[in-house]
């Protein structure tokens, strides 16, 4: 009697293992050498890539050892790849006259790519306030799109964390400081540049961010005409006048023309003023020591005169 069962062909052990290996290999991330010309910067990348001393040192290292940590990129629908992490390495590779660099290519949506891009840069110590501010804002928006809770004004409810708390878990700043940095993105570019250049301190800048955009532009004019930048107290008063609807250019100029306490307590003698009283060979340190000795002698003379 003939068997009605169909003949079943079993795969060999080698075939089974090679199939599993190929599947795992297909899922494994690969490091690819990609031409620098095919790598494009991330859209609205908030971190500045400068040809400064640190960049030149990185370029020298890459020239000697190559790029040790691969960049991360995602396919660009318009061709090539969009850099997610590795913008400084890309620029340093250009300066080192390399043609390619090692890159891990991942399929990432906009939100996932944004979060990776921000997190890969936030740990740097030399970040400017503007870089940190816009990076936190981009990450906050990405988390919002992903469905994270973003009500920054309400208290934490149950085990859920606010978006700022989630960001703070992987950043060097606290929840409240993150919110203050994000607030700086409301500054007009000229004021933000002054914060980066340390012409305006962080706390006054935070208060100024509550001024309307047109008020901030007028403030730039008032600061220029009075040759002064606002202290924290002045910035708080400017904010108060703005919220009450009474902030005019005249009010700004009146506030900016005030002498700050720190300036009232300060005596400034320029080098040009002092130089004519000292030999050219005197260093600033020796000049200072001589001035102190003369002042001490003058004080002793005054005390003797008062005792007579």
FIVEXKE-294236 format. One line per field, with one value per residue: x, y, z of N, C-alpha, C, O in turn. Coordinates in steps of 0.2 Angstrom, whole numbers. Layout:
N
n_x = X	...;
n_y = Y	...;
n_z = Z	...;
ca_x = X	...;
ca_y = Y	...;
ca_z = Z	...;
c_x = X	...;
c_y = Y	...;
c_z = Z	...;
o_x = X	...;
o_y = Y	...;
o_z = Z	...;
This chain:
308
n_x = 4	3	10	0	5	13	29	41	53	67	76	94	105	115	109	99	105	113	102	97	108	109	97	99	110	105	97	107	116	126	142	146	156	154	154	159	153	140	133	122	118	108	91	88	98	103	116	131	144	160	175	186	199	197	191	201	210	203	202	216	218	209	215	227	222	210	192	186	174	159	148	130	117	103	93	91	77	78	90	106	112	105	113	113	119	135	140	151	162	161	164	177	183	182	191	202	205	199	190	179	169	166	149	134	119	102	85	75	62	56	55	61	74	77	78	88	98	99	102	114	122	120	128	140	152	154	143	133	122	111	112	109	96	88	90	84	71	68	68	58	47	48	45	32	26	28	19	21	18	16	12	19	16	8	7	16	7	3	12	17	28	32	36	47	53	56	65	75	80	90	99	111	104	92	74	67	77	78	66	67	78	72	63	71	71	62	68	73	84	95	96	98	110	118	117	124	136	139	136	124	117	112	100	94	91	82	71	69	64	50	46	37	40	42	44	56	65	64	71	84	87	87	96	107	108	110	121	122	118	104	102	98	88	83	79	68	60	57	50	39	33	30	20	10	7	13	25	36	47	53	52	60	73	74	76	87	96	100	111	120	121	133	141	142	150	162	178	187	203	211	224	231	229	237	250	258	263	273	288	292	296	289	278	260	257	268	265	253	257	265	256	247	257	259	247	245	255	250	238	244	250	239	233	242	242	229	230	237;
n_y = -6	11	25	40	51	67	70	77	89	92	105	107	106	116	125	130	136	146	153	159	166	175	182	189	196	205	213	219	233	242	249	261	267	283	295	312	322	317	318	328	342	342	347	363	363	366	368	376	375	377	383	383	382	370	363	362	354	342	339	337	325	317	317	310	298	295	294	289	286	282	292	296	294	297	291	302	308	316	313	306	307	312	320	315	314	319	331	339	330	328	340	342	331	336	346	339	334	322	310	302	296	286	280	276	271	274	271	283	292	310	314	305	306	319	319	310	318	330	324	319	330	337	335	341	353	366	373	386	397	400	388	378	382	382	368	361	366	360	346	345	348	337	327	330	328	314	310	312	319	336	347	359	367	361	351	336	321	306	292	298	308	326	334	341	336	323	326	332	320	315	325	339	349	355	353	365	374	370	374	388	390	386	397	407	406	415	427	441	439	447	451	438	435	443	438	426	431	435	448	451	445	428	428	441	441	431	437	447	440	440	452	460	457	468	477	472	475	489	491	487	499	508	503	505	519	523	516	505	489	479	476	463	468	480	473	466	476	482	471	471	484	481	471	478	486	499	501	511	518	529	526	515	521	529	520	513	522	524	523	509	500	493	500	512	508	506	510	515	515	518	510	519	531	529	526	537	541	531	522	515	502	497	484	479	473	478	492	492	488	498	509	505	506	520	525	519	526	539	538	536	548	557	552	556	570	572	569	579;
n_z = 0	-4	3	8	12	10	3	14	14	24	31	31	46	44	35	43	54	46	41	53	57	46	48	60	57	48	56	64	68	57	54	43	30	24	12	15	8	6	18	27	37	52	52	58	67	83	89	89	77	77	71	81	94	100	90	80	87	88	74	72	79	72	60	63	70	65	64	79	86	79	69	69	58	47	33	20	12	1	-4	0	17	33	46	63	75	77	71	74	72	59	53	58	51	38	40	42	30	26	16	19	33	47	50	58	52	54	54	58	65	65	78	86	81	84	98	100	94	102	115	113	113	124	136	134	141	137	131	124	131	122	114	123	127	115	112	122	120	108	111	120	112	104	112	116	104	103	113	126	142	144	152	160	170	180	195	198	195	203	197	185	176	173	157	158	169	164	155	163	169	161	159	163	170	182	183	185	180	167	162	163	154	142	141	137	124	119	118	107	93	94	108	113	108	115	128	126	124	136	140	145	160	165	173	173	159	158	164	155	144	145	140	127	109	102	112	116	106	106	118	115	109	119	128	120	118	131	135	143	151	157	175	187	195	187	176	181	185	172	166	175	172	159	160	166	156	154	149	140	128	134	147	148	145	155	166	162	163	176	189	193	209	210	202	208	219	214	209	195	187	173	163	155	162	174	169	166	178	182	179	163	164	174	180	179	192	200	200	206	219	223	223	234	244	244	247	260	267	265	273	286	288	288	300	310	308	313	326	332;
ca_x = 0	7	8	-3	9	18	36	43	60	69	82	100	107	119	104	95	110	114	96	96	113	108	92	102	115	101	95	112	118	132	146	147	160	150	157	157	148	133	131	119	117	101	87	87	103	104	122	136	150	165	182	190	205	195	190	208	213	199	205	223	217	206	221	232	220	204	186	185	167	155	142	123	113	97	92	88	73	81	97	112	110	105	117	109	125	142	142	158	166	160	168	184	185	183	197	208	205	196	184	173	169	161	143	129	113	96	78	72	57	59	55	67	80	78	79	95	103	99	105	121	126	119	133	146	152	155	137	131	115	106	112	105	89	84	90	79	64	67	67	51	42	48	42	25	23	28	13	23	14	20	10	24	14	4	11	16	2	4	19	19	32	31	41	53	56	59	71	80	83	96	103	114	100	86	67	66	82	76	60	70	82	67	60	76	70	57	71	75	91	101	97	101	118	121	117	129	143	140	135	118	118	106	94	91	89	75	65	68	61	43	44	34	45	43	47	63	68	65	75	90	89	88	103	113	108	112	127	121	114	100	104	92	82	81	75	62	55	55	45	33	30	27	14	5	5	16	33	38	54	56	53	66	79	75	78	94	101	101	118	119	125	140	145	143	155	168	183	191	208	214	231	233	229	242	256	262	266	277	293	290	298	285	273	254	258	272	261	248	260	267	250	245	262	258	240	246	259	246	234	248	251	232	232	247	239	223	232	240;
ca_y = 0	17	30	46	57	70	70	83	90	95	109	104	110	121	129	133	141	151	157	163	171	181	187	193	201	210	217	222	240	242	255	262	273	287	301	318	326	314	319	334	344	341	353	368	360	372	368	379	371	383	382	385	378	363	360	361	348	336	338	334	319	313	316	305	291	293	295	283	285	283	297	293	298	293	292	308	307	320	310	306	306	318	319	316	315	319	337	342	325	329	346	340	327	340	350	334	332	315	310	298	295	280	282	271	273	271	273	287	298	316	315	301	309	325	317	308	324	334	320	318	336	341	334	346	358	372	375	392	398	399	381	374	384	379	361	359	367	355	340	346	348	330	323	331	324	307	309	314	324	342	352	361	371	357	347	329	317	299	290	301	314	331	333	344	331	318	329	333	314	314	332	342	354	353	354	372	377	368	378	394	390	386	403	411	406	420	433	442	436	452	450	431	435	447	433	421	435	437	455	451	439	424	429	447	438	427	442	451	436	441	458	459	457	475	480	470	479	496	490	487	506	511	501	508	526	524	512	501	483	479	472	459	473	483	469	464	482	482	466	474	489	478	467	483	490	505	501	515	519	534	522	511	525	531	514	511	528	523	521	503	500	490	505	517	506	504	515	512	519	515	510	525	536	527	525	543	541	526	521	511	495	494	479	481	471	483	498	491	487	505	513	503	509	527	526	518	532	545	537	537	555	560	550	560	576	572	568	585;
ca_z = 0	-5	8	5	15	5	5	17	14	30	30	35	52	42	32	49	57	42	41	59	57	42	51	66	54	45	61	68	65	54	53	35	28	20	9	19	4	7	25	28	44	55	51	63	72	88	92	84	75	76	69	86	95	101	83	77	91	85	67	72	81	67	55	65	72	62	69	84	88	73	69	68	53	45	26	18	6	-5	-6	5	24	38	52	69	80	74	67	75	69	52	51	59	46	33	41	42	23	25	11	22	40	49	52	59	48	57	51	63	63	67	85	89	79	88	105	100	92	108	121	111	114	131	141	133	146	134	128	125	134	117	112	128	127	109	112	127	117	102	114	123	107	101	117	115	98	105	117	133	146	144	156	164	176	185	199	196	197	203	195	179	176	168	152	161	174	160	151	168	171	157	158	169	173	185	180	185	176	160	160	162	148	137	141	134	117	118	117	100	92	97	115	114	107	121	133	124	124	143	141	149	164	164	177	170	152	159	165	149	139	146	136	120	105	100	118	117	100	109	124	112	107	125	130	116	120	138	135	149	151	163	181	188	198	182	171	184	184	165	166	178	168	153	161	167	150	154	147	134	127	139	154	147	145	162	170	160	164	183	191	197	215	209	198	213	223	210	206	189	185	167	163	152	168	179	166	166	185	183	174	158	166	180	178	183	199	204	200	211	226	224	225	240	249	245	251	267	269	266	279	292	289	290	307	314	308	317	333	334;
c_x = 4	5	6	1	13	25	38	50	62	76	88	101	111	114	101	99	112	108	96	102	112	102	95	107	111	98	100	114	125	135	148	152	157	154	155	152	141	130	129	118	109	98	86	92	104	111	127	142	155	172	187	195	203	194	196	211	210	201	211	222	214	211	226	228	213	198	185	178	162	149	136	120	107	96	89	83	75	88	102	109	110	108	112	114	131	144	149	163	166	164	175	187	186	190	204	209	203	191	178	174	164	155	138	122	107	90	75	67	59	59	61	73	82	81	87	100	104	103	112	126	126	124	140	146	152	149	135	124	110	106	108	98	85	84	85	72	63	65	60	46	42	44	34	22	23	22	15	19	18	17	15	22	10	9	11	10	3	11	21	23	30	36	47	57	59	65	77	84	90	100	106	110	94	79	66	70	80	71	63	74	77	64	64	74	65	61	73	82	96	102	100	108	121	122	123	136	144	139	129	118	111	100	90	88	82	70	64	64	53	41	41	40	47	46	55	68	69	70	83	92	90	95	108	113	111	119	127	117	110	103	97	86	79	77	68	57	53	49	38	29	27	20	8	3	8	23	33	45	57	57	59	73	80	78	85	99	103	108	117	124	132	144	147	149	162	172	187	196	211	221	234	234	235	249	261	265	272	282	290	291	293	279	267	254	262	269	256	251	263	262	248	250	261	252	241	250	255	241	238	249	245	231	236	244	233	224	235	235;
c_y = 6	22	37	52	60	70	77	84	95	99	106	109	116	127	133	138	147	156	162	168	177	185	191	198	206	215	221	228	239	249	255	268	277	293	307	322	323	315	327	336	343	347	357	365	366	373	371	375	376	380	385	381	371	359	358	355	342	334	335	327	314	312	310	298	290	295	289	281	287	288	293	297	294	295	298	307	311	318	311	305	312	316	320	317	314	325	339	337	326	335	345	336	331	344	345	331	325	316	306	298	289	283	276	274	270	274	276	292	304	317	311	304	315	324	315	314	328	330	319	324	339	340	338	351	365	375	382	392	397	392	377	376	381	371	358	360	362	348	340	345	341	326	324	328	316	305	310	319	330	348	354	365	367	353	340	325	310	298	294	307	319	330	336	340	325	320	330	326	313	320	334	347	352	355	361	376	376	373	385	395	390	393	408	412	412	427	434	440	441	451	443	431	438	442	428	424	437	444	456	444	435	426	436	445	435	432	446	447	437	448	456	460	464	479	478	474	486	496	490	495	509	509	504	515	528	520	508	494	482	474	468	464	477	479	467	470	483	477	468	479	486	475	472	487	497	506	505	515	524	530	518	515	527	526	513	516	528	521	514	503	498	495	510	515	505	510	512	517	515	515	516	531	535	528	531	544	536	525	515	503	492	490	482	479	476	489	497	491	494	510	511	506	516	528	524	524	538	544	538	544	559	558	554	567	577	572	574	590;
c_z = 0	0	5	7	10	8	8	17	20	29	34	41	49	39	38	52	53	41	47	59	52	44	56	63	51	50	65	64	63	53	46	35	23	18	13	15	4	14	26	35	46	54	58	69	77	90	86	83	73	75	75	88	97	95	80	81	89	78	67	74	76	61	57	67	68	67	73	85	81	74	68	63	51	37	25	12	0	-7	-1	12	28	44	58	75	76	70	68	72	62	50	53	54	40	33	40	35	22	20	14	29	42	52	53	56	52	54	57	61	66	74	88	87	83	95	105	99	99	114	119	112	121	136	140	138	143	130	129	128	128	114	117	128	121	109	116	124	112	105	117	118	104	106	117	109	99	110	125	136	146	147	161	170	182	189	196	199	197	200	188	180	171	163	154	165	170	157	157	170	167	155	164	173	177	181	179	180	169	158	159	156	142	136	137	126	114	117	109	99	95	104	117	113	112	127	132	125	132	145	145	153	163	167	174	163	153	160	159	144	140	142	129	115	103	106	118	111	103	115	121	111	114	128	126	117	127	139	142	147	157	169	182	191	192	177	174	184	177	164	169	174	162	154	163	161	150	152	140	133	132	146	153	148	152	167	168	161	172	184	195	203	214	206	203	218	220	208	201	187	179	167	160	158	172	176	167	173	186	178	169	160	171	177	182	190	203	205	206	218	228	226	232	246	250	248	258	270	270	272	285	293	291	298	311	314	312	324	336	337;
o_x = 9	-1	8	-1	17	26	37	54	60	80	87	99	110	115	100	97	112	109	94	101	113	102	93	107	113	97	99	114	129	132	151	151	156	157	149	148	136	124	133	116	105	100	85	90	107	113	127	145	155	174	191	197	207	195	197	214	213	202	213	226	216	212	228	231	211	199	183	177	162	147	136	120	106	98	83	86	73	90	102	104	114	107	109	112	133	148	152	168	172	168	179	193	191	194	209	213	206	187	172	179	159	154	138	120	107	90	72	68	65	64	64	78	88	85	90	105	110	108	116	132	130	125	144	141	151	150	136	120	105	101	104	93	80	80	81	67	57	61	57	41	37	41	30	17	19	21	11	17	24	19	15	26	10	15	7	9	5	16	27	22	28	41	53	63	64	70	83	89	94	103	104	112	91	80	64	69	82	71	60	74	78	62	62	76	64	58	73	86	102	107	104	112	127	126	127	141	149	142	128	119	106	94	84	82	78	64	58	61	49	35	44	45	53	50	59	73	75	74	87	98	95	98	114	119	114	122	132	113	113	105	92	80	73	71	63	51	47	44	33	23	21	16	3	-1	5	26	31	49	63	62	63	77	86	82	89	105	107	110	113	129	137	150	152	152	166	169	191	195	213	225	240	238	238	254	267	270	275	281	286	287	294	276	267	252	260	270	256	249	262	262	246	248	261	252	239	249	255	239	235	248	245	229	234	244	232	221	236	237;
o_y = 7	23	39	57	57	70	82	79	100	97	104	115	122	133	139	144	153	162	168	174	183	191	197	204	212	221	226	229	236	254	251	273	275	296	308	325	327	313	331	331	343	353	354	366	371	378	369	372	379	375	389	376	367	353	352	351	337	329	330	323	309	307	307	293	284	297	284	276	293	289	287	303	288	300	300	305	308	321	316	301	317	311	325	322	310	325	341	339	325	334	347	336	329	344	348	327	322	321	308	300	288	287	271	279	264	280	273	295	304	320	314	303	316	327	316	314	330	333	319	323	343	345	338	354	370	379	384	387	393	389	373	371	378	368	353	356	359	345	335	341	338	321	319	325	313	299	308	324	330	354	351	366	370	351	338	326	307	302	293	310	318	327	333	339	323	316	328	326	309	321	332	350	346	358	364	381	380	375	389	400	394	395	413	416	413	432	429	440	438	451	442	428	436	443	426	421	441	447	461	439	437	426	436	447	436	431	447	450	435	449	451	463	466	484	482	476	489	501	493	496	513	513	506	518	533	521	508	494	484	469	469	463	478	481	466	469	485	479	467	479	489	476	470	491	502	511	502	514	523	532	518	513	528	527	511	515	532	516	515	507	500	495	513	519	503	515	507	523	509	519	518	535	540	529	530	548	536	527	511	499	486	491	485	483	477	493	502	494	496	514	516	508	519	533	528	526	542	549	541	547	563	562	557	570	582	574	575	595;
o_z = 4	2	-1	5	6	14	5	20	21	25	40	41	52	40	37	53	55	40	46	61	54	43	56	65	51	48	68	58	66	53	43	38	17	22	14	18	3	14	25	39	42	56	63	75	74	93	81	88	67	77	73	84	95	94	77	77	88	77	63	72	75	58	52	65	69	72	70	86	79	79	67	63	53	35	28	7	-5	-12	3	13	27	47	59	79	73	65	63	69	59	45	48	52	36	29	38	33	18	19	12	32	38	56	49	58	52	52	62	56	70	76	93	91	85	97	110	102	100	116	124	112	122	140	144	139	146	126	135	127	129	112	114	128	122	106	115	125	111	103	117	119	102	104	118	110	96	112	129	132	149	146	167	175	187	187	193	205	192	202	186	185	166	164	153	165	172	157	155	173	169	150	169	178	175	176	174	177	165	152	155	153	137	130	134	123	108	115	105	104	97	106	121	117	114	131	137	127	133	150	149	150	160	164	173	161	149	157	158	139	135	142	127	117	102	104	120	113	102	115	124	112	114	131	129	118	128	145	146	142	162	167	178	188	192	175	171	183	176	160	166	174	160	150	162	162	146	154	135	138	134	149	158	151	154	171	173	161	174	180	200	203	217	207	203	220	223	206	202	186	180	171	162	157	174	179	168	173	192	172	171	158	173	172	187	195	209	210	210	223	233	231	235	251	255	252	263	276	275	275	290	299	295	301	317	319	316	329	342	339;
